[in-house]
């Protein structure tokens, strides 16, 4: 079984100055890779989408030999599986085939058109391969029951038209492909050949990691010369008849390539005609001198740069403090700065991007300010307050309308409410002004260090927004129902430094979109309790928000979503963790809103069904499967799931997730519940059983109860 694939390797083409080979030499490279094989044939040929990253896993190895700089010859082996399941009202067919292929290919890397110093290198390939396919189908379950597909969408142990069909029970496919398709001879083809040939056409790119290793991603489309891989052809009988095209498959892969030889030795550069001048007379030739203008007589290192004994960035010949401590902040003379000076420098930055502005004292360089004071950069929040008792409903709703509100509960039971998370101080101050003009009283601006410790920023309003610079205080302006005047620049009253951008309070209104305006914030309320709960109850919920209202109830929220569907998915996650009372609440404009007002389209508010029988006998339980999804759950299905309460999910070997609800001691109870689910829109619902934590068929569960 031979197969050919094309790949490009950057080993000899990514060099900016490739070495010319006097003659062709053996320079082998070996590649190992993993990928996904995707079937294209008579089954599910009418699907409206194409996904190259689905279906079965594949593996391959490849040995390559560069012929010239732009062309490689490759020998490879490919192993994997193909499969498909078609279930319609007309026919129900499935298969799985083991593929073993080998071949030869040639790959071209566009060396004629691309730069020599490229890092990423595209390639195309073309080859020829021989392959073997061993195809099987799944016709019976593990108990020997034939799959009989009924018109209502179920699979049962008896045909729908059987005289005993009333006693037929539902069974579940085990996806164990046990029946050889060729031996089955469903269409009378006899012992057809399970070997054929194919032409693979590939495309991909190569990324050089180092001189010995590179990484590739690509795909090969295999045109085969057989139509028997899926066991269905244009000559098949009745509903089994397929199209006249041959079967094909796509292999999408990623792989690592290792160069088994050392690149040819390059001759050393000839410096016989080079200029070895030394302009600064430091004994280091100008051609390798990184500091070519060092003052005469200054001691230098091997690269021609002045020595810096204490590593403070100031050369020894102009360092007035040669023994500065490691990491100390120094001025341009190498003298350690005091904490007070550093704090002043820390306050001097632009409000736009957080970079430090030019310090007014020319004794300190901009480079030193940025390099040293950046270590002290903190995050700032606006603290609304500490609450032992509850807050009024208007304040609670206003805070819940803001996506950047956070809470934390202290050991003594106080709830600390904070807003924002700013990298610079002026932004935090501006937000504090916005909140107070919007009618929300604030307490302090809190500074949080990288270690998580918080502290109050002292005299923030007195320093930044003084009576001298604005004419009145913030409280006075709010009392008089006036907006604050906007000076051209706000003056720091204590230090007489200026900010590069003024805090313009004229633009601040109660309807500020960044606080609470047109944006709807969706939160999932986990529950409301008369007493505060231990944080251990909510272990694993990182975005927990705690608000105690004036009614004495403490409400716990999760999330700050701007779309209803994301909030709905969070609700499902919380319900699966055991928080059955979770529900979505929208907040807008500082008020609690209705879901219909927010533009969401939730499912009907259905009273959850009684899904658990009163007694609990034995280890066999019956559940109802309501769906299987390999990606996101469709929104209409998600809305219906939200009305069911507790939902159990199980991930299969293929990555698809099966969703179950209910838990019953008898098949009859489960069947009655299933009928209710079908009437609510879960048309594909069917009964399964659980035994010792494993999902089994309902038939097995019934047998175990006998």
N, C-alpha and C positions, 0 to 999 in steps of 0.2 A: 503494500500500500504506500504509494508515493504521492506526495502533494507538493505544490510549489507555491511559495508566497514571496512577495517583494517587500523588502525593508531597506531603509537607508541608515547608514551609520555615519556619524559625524567624525569618526576617528581621524580620517585623513583630509576632511574638507573644512573643518572648523578652524584650522590653524590659519593665522594671518599670513604666514610665510611658509607654505608647505614645502617639505624637502623633496626634491626631484629624485625619483627612483631610476636608477640606470637601467633596470630591467624588471620584469614581472617577478614578484617574490610571493611566497606563501605567508599570509598574514591572517590566520583564522580568527573568527570571533564566534562566541557561543551565546545564545539568547535563551532565556526561560521566561515563560509568560503565562498569564491566566486571563480568561475572558468569558464572554457569554455567547452562546450559539442561538440563533433565531431562525425558526422554520418558516419557509414560504412555499406553500403547496396547495393541494386540493381542499384541505380542511381549513375552515375559517378564512377562506380566500376573499370573502366579501366584507371583512372588517374595515372600518372607516379610518383607522389610524395605524401607524407603523412605529414601533418602538424597538430600536436596535439593542437596547439594554435589558430585554426581558428574556424569559425562557431559561435555558440550561447552562450550567457551568462548563467551561472548556479549559484544556491545558495544552501547551505546545512547547517544543524545544526546536531550536534552529541553529545550524552552523552556517556561517557566512564567510565568503572570500572576496575581498575587493579585487576587481579586475583592473579598473582605472579609477581615477578620483571621483567619477560621477556614477559608477556602476558597480553593484555587488551581485554575486551569484549566491543563492541561498538554498540549502537543503533542510527540510523540516519534517516533523511528525506532529500530527494534530489529533487530540483525543477529546471527546465530549459527547453530549446527548442532545437530540432534537425531540420535540414533543408538541402535541396539540390536543385540545379537547373541544369538540364541536357539539353543542347541545341546542337543538332547535325543535320546533314543532314537527319538522319534516324528518330529521335524522339525528341520531346520537352516535357519534364516532369518536374514538380517541386512539392515540398511539404514543409510544416512546421508543426511540431508536438510538442504539449505541453506535457512534461514529468513530472510526479509526482511519486516518488519512495520512498520506505521506507524499512528498513531491519536491519539485525544484522550481525556483522562481528567479526573476531578475528584478532588481530595484534601481530606480533612477532618482537622484537627489537634487536635480536642478542646479548643479554646480556651474553650468554655463551662464546662469542668469543671476545668481545670488552673490553677495559679498563673501570674501574668504573668511572674515572674522565673525561670521554669524554664530549665534548661540543656539537658536532653534532652526531646525532644518526639515522642510517637508520632503515627502517622498511618495512615489507611486510604484506599484509593483504589478507584475503579470507572471503567471506560472501555469503549470500543468500538474495534476495530481490524480492519483488513484486512491479510492477509498472503499471501505466496507461498511455496510449498514445492517444491523441486526435489530429488526423492528418487532415489537410486541404490543398487545392491546390489553386493556383491563375490561374483562367481561363478567367476572364473578367476584364476590366478596370473599373474605377469608373463611367463611363458613360454607362455601360452595353454592351460595344463592346466585342465580343469574340476575343481572340488572335488567329490570323491566321499566321502561320510561313511560309513565302515564301522562295523559293529556293535561292533568292538573299540575304538572311540573314535578311530581314526586317520583322517587325510584322505589319499586316494590319487588317482593320476592315472587310474585305471580303476574302473568300478563293481564292487562286491563280487561280483555275479552274472555278470560278464563272463567269456567263455570264456577270456580271457587273464589272468584275475585273479591267477594265480599269479605273473606277472611284474610286477604292479603295485608301484610304489614310493611311499613316503610323500612328500607334499609339504606345504608350509607356507603358510598363508594370508598374503597380503601386505597385507591390509586396505586395498587400493586399490579404492574403490568405483567401478568402471568402467562398470557396466551400468545404463542408465536404466530405472527400474521401470515407468514408463508405456509406454515403447516395448517392453519385454519382453512385456507383455500376457499374463502367466501365467494370469490368470483370465478373460480375454476381456472385460475392462471397456472396452477401446478407449481413445480419447484423452479420459480424464476431465480435469476442470479441476484445475489445480494452484494455484488461488487460492481463498481462502475468507475467512470472517470469524471473529472470536473476541471473547469478553468477558473481559477481564483483571480479576481482583479482587486487590488488593494490600494489604500491611501492612508497616510498617517504623517506623523512628525516625530523627529528625533531631537532629544535634549541632551547635550553633552554635560555630564556631571564632573568628570575629570578625564585625564589622559587614558584611563583604562576602562572606564565605565560610562554608559549612557543609558537613557531611559526613552522608551518609545510608547506611543499610543496610536492606535489605528484600527481599521476594519477591512476585512476581506469579504467580497461577495462571490459565492461559489456557484457558477452555472454548471449544473450536473447534466449527465446524459441518461438519466433514469427517472421514471415516474412512479417507482415502486417503493420509495422510502416510507410513505404514509399508508401504503397498501391500497390506495384508491387511485384509479386511472379513468380515462375517458371511456374505457371498455368495461368498467365495473357495471354491475347489474342494479337496475331499479334506482332507488334513492341514493345508493352508494356511488353513482356515476359522478366522476369529476371532470375537470377541464382537460384540454389537450396539451397543456404546457407541462414541461418537466418540473420536478421538484427542485427547489433551490434553498440555500441557507446562507446566513450572514454570520460571520464571527467577528465580534468586537473585542479588542484585547488591549492589555498593557503589559510591558515586559522590560526586563533589564538585559543589557548586552555587555559582555565582558570581552575585552581585547586580550587574547592569549599571548601576544607578542609585545615586546618593548619597542616604542617608536624609534626609528633610525637615529643614530647619533648625529647631531649637528656640529659642524665645524665651528670653532670659536671665532668670534669677530676679529678682524684684522684691524688693529689700532696703529699700524705703522705710519699712517699719514695723519693721525689725529693730533689736535692741538692740546697739549698738556699744560696750558697756562695756569697761573695761580695769582689772580688779581689781588686778593686780600692777604697774600703771603702767610697763610696759615698751614702750609705744607700739604693741603688737600687740593688736587687738581680741580679746576673749575668745572670740568665735565661731570664730576661726581659730587661736587660741593653743594649741599643743600642750603647753606647760608653763605653765599659768595661775597658778601660785603661785611664780614665780621671785622670790627676794629683791629688794627695792627697791635699785636702783643697779647690779645685775649686768648686764653687757653680753650681749645675746641676738642670735640669728640671725633670719632672716626668718620663722621658724615660732614664735618666742617662747621658744626653748630656750637655756640658757646655753652660751657658747662652750666648745669643747674643742679647743685648738690642736694637741696632740700625738695626738689620736685614741685615747686609752687608756681612754675610757669615764668618766673623772672630769672634771667641769666645772672650768674654769680657776679659778673663785673659791674652790674647796676643794682644788685640786691643788697639793701641796707640791713636785712635780717636773714642771715645765712642758715639759721637753724629753725625755720618756721615748722610748726607741727604739721604732720601729714593731714591733708584735707582742709587746712586752715584757709580762710578767706583773706586775701592780701590785696594791697593796692599796687599801683604800678611800680613802686619802689620795693616791693616784696615785704612790706610791713603788715602784720596781722591786724585786721579790722575788728573793732569792738562790736558786741551784739547790738548796741544802740544804733550804730552806723548801718549795720546790715539790715536792721528792721526798717530804717528809713529808705534804704535802697529797695527793699522788698515791696514797698508801697508804690514804687514808681514803675508802672507798666502801662501799656496801652490797653484800653478797654476792648478793643476790637479783636485782637488775637492772643492776648496774654503774654506777649513778648515785653521785655523790659525796655523802657525808654532811656534816653541819654541822661546820665546823672549830671546835675548842674555844676558840680565841682569837678573841674578838669583834672584834678589829681587822681581820679579814678577812671579807668578806661571802660568803654562799653563792653568789651570782651570780658573783662573781669567781673562786671556786674552780672552779665548773662550766665557766665560759667559757674559762678560761685553761689549766687542767690537763688538760682533755679532749684537748688536742693531743698530750700525751705518753702517751696510752693505748696499751698494747702487747698482744700476744698471748703466752700462756705455754704451754709444753709440758713434760712430764715426760720427762727423758732417762734411758733405761734404761742406756745406756752406749755406748762405742766399741769395736768388735770387729774385730781384725785377723784372728783365727782364728775358727772356727765356734762357735756356741752349742749347748748340749745340746738334745736333742729335746724334752724337757718344756718348757723355756723357749720354744722356737720355736713349739710348738703352742699354748702359752698366749697368746703374742703374736698369733698368727694367728687366735685366737678373738675378738680385740678389734677391732671395726670401725674404731676411731680410731687404730690404730697406723700409723706412717709410718717410712720409712727414707730415708737419703741416703748416698751413697758419696763420700768425699773423694778428692782427687787422689792421695793416697798409698795408696789402696786400703782404708782403714778404712770399716766400715759403722757408721753412727750410727743407733740405734733410738730413736724417740721415741713418746710416747703422748699423745693429747689435743690440743686447740687451744682454750684458754680465754681469754676476754676479761678476766678478773680473776684476781688472785693467789690469793685463798682457795680458789677452785675447783681450781686447779692443785695447791695444797698438799693439799687433801682427796684428790685423785686419787692423789697420791704416797703418802699414808698408806694408802689402799685397796690399792694395789699391794703395799706392803711387808707389810701384815698378811695379804694373800693369798699371800705367799710369794715375791714377785718383788722382787728387790733393785733399787733405783733409784740414780741418781747425782746428778743436779742438776735443778733447775727452770730452764728456758731461756726467756729473754725475747727475742722476735722483734719487730723494728721494722717499720714500714711499708715500708722499703727492702729488707727481706729479711735484714738482718744479725741474727745471733743472739749472745747473751751470757749468761753464767751469772748467776743471781740470787744475790747474795752473802749468806751466813749466814742462809739462809731459815728453817731449822729452829731455829737459835739465837734468831732474832728472834721468830718466830711461835709456836713450841711449845717453850718453854724449860723447863728442869728446875724453875725456880721456879714456873711456872704449872701444870704437869701433875704434878709429883712425880717423874717419871722420863722418860727419853728414849724415843724410838720404838724404838731398838735394844734397850734394856733390856726394854721391854714385850713385844717379839716373842720375845726370848730366854726370858722367863718364861712365854710362852704365855698372856698376859693381854691383855684389851682395854684400851684407854686410857680413863682416867676422863674424863668430860665436864664440865668446869667450866661455870658459867652463862655466862661470857664469857671468851674467851681474851685475855690481856693481852699487848700488845707490850712486852716486857721493857725495851727501850731507850727508847722514846718515851712510854710510858704512855698510848697511845691505844687505843681499843676498837673491835672490829668489831661491826656491828649484828646479826650472826648467828653463833653459835658453830659451830665445826667439831666435830660430834658423832661421835666415833669409835666409840661403842657400837653404832651401826647398821652398821658396816663388817664384812663377813664375806667369806670366800673365795668364796662363791657370789653375790656382788654382781652383779645383772643387767647393770649398766652396764659391768662388766669382762668377765666371761665367765660366763654362767649358762645360762638356758633359751634364749637366742637362738642360732640357727645362722647362722654367717657362711660364705657361699659365696665361694670365691676360685678364680680360673682360673690354674693353674700353667702358665706359658709353657714352661718347660724347667728342667732341672737339669744343671749343667755343672761339670767338674772345675776350671776356671779362671774367674775373673770376666771378664765380657764388657764391652766398651766400651758406654757409655750410648747411643752413636750407633746401636747395633744395635736399640735399642728406641725410636727416634725416633717421636714421635707418641703414645706411651703415657704419659699424664700421671699415672696412678695406679700407677706401677710400685713394687713392694715387693720388696726384696732381702733374703734371709735365707741366711746361710752356716751349715750345720749341722755337728755334730761329725764327721760322716762325710767332711768335706772338700768336699762338693758345695755349690755356690751355686745356690739355687733362686730363680726370678723369678716373681712373682705379679702379677696385675692384678685390680682390683676388690675390693669388700667388700660383697657383695650379701646381702640377707636373704631372697631368693626364688631358687629354683633356675632358673626360666625366664629371669630376667634374666642370671644367670651363664651359662646355655647360649647366649644370644644374644651375649654378649661372647666366648665361645669361638668361635662361628662367625665373628665379626668378626676375631679374631686369626688364625684359620686362613686366612681370605681374604688376610691380610697376609703369609702365608708361614710362620706359626708352626704347623706341622702337628702338633706334639706337644702342643698345648694340651689340657688336660682340667680338669674341675671337681672341686674337693676341698672338702667341708664340714668345718668346725671347730665344735665345741660343747663347752662346759664345760671349756675349756683342753686339749682333746684333738682329734686328728684323728678324724673320724667316717666312717661308711660312708654312701653316698648313700641306701641303703634305710632306715638309721636316721634320717636327716634328714627323711624324709617325701617325698623327691623320687622321681619315677618316670622315670628315664632309660631310653633305648633300650638294647637288648641290646648287649653289648660285642662287636661284630662286627669281625673283622679287615678292615681296609680292602682294597678290591678293587684289583687291579693295573690301573689305568685308563690307562696310557701304554704305547704300543707301544715296542719296543726301538729301532727306527730312526726317523729323523726326515727324511722325504723331502718336498720341495716346500713350498709355502705353504698348501696346503689341509689342514685338520685337521677331523676329525669329532668332534663332541661330543654328549652326551645331555642334552636339556633335561628337568629333573625337576619343574618347576613354574613358574607365573607368579602373583605376588601383588602386589596394589596397596597392602596395608597390612602388619600384622604377620603373620609366618608362624605358622600353627596349631602348637600345642605338640607334637602327635603327629608332624607333619611335621618340625618342628625336631629332635626326638629322633632321627628316622631320618637326617636330613642329617648329624648329628654323627658318624655312623659311617662317612661316605664320604670323609673327608679334605678335600683341596682342592676348594673350590666357587667357580665363576666366576659373577658376577652382572652383568647388563646392564640398564640402565634404558631403557625405551622412551619414545616421544614422549608417550604417555598417562599417564606416571608409574608404570605397572606395572613391576615388576622381574622379569626372567627369570633363572632359576637353572640353570646347567649344571655338569656334572661329566664328567671324562674327557677324553682327547685322543688321537686315533687317526689313523693314516695311511691306513686303509682303511675302507670302509663296513662290510665284514664283521666287522672287529674291534669297531667301534662297535655293530653289531647284536647281537653276542654279549653285550657288556657291558649293553646295554639290556635284554635278556632277563633277566639276573641282577637288574637293578634292579626290573623288573616283579615278579619272584618275591619281592623284599623289600618290596613294598608300594607302589612308585612306579608305579601302574597307568597314569598318563597320560604316562609317559616316552616320548619320541620323539627321533629323530636329526636334528641340524642340522649345518651345516658352518661353518667359519670360514675366511675368505680375506682376507689383508692386514688382520687385526684386525677385520673386519666379519662379522656373523652372516648367513649365507645359507642357502637351503634345501639339504637333502641332495641333491636332484636337480641343483641347480647345481654342488655340489661334485663329484658324479660326472662331470658333463659336463666340468668343468675338468681333471679327471685323465686324460681320454681323449687 
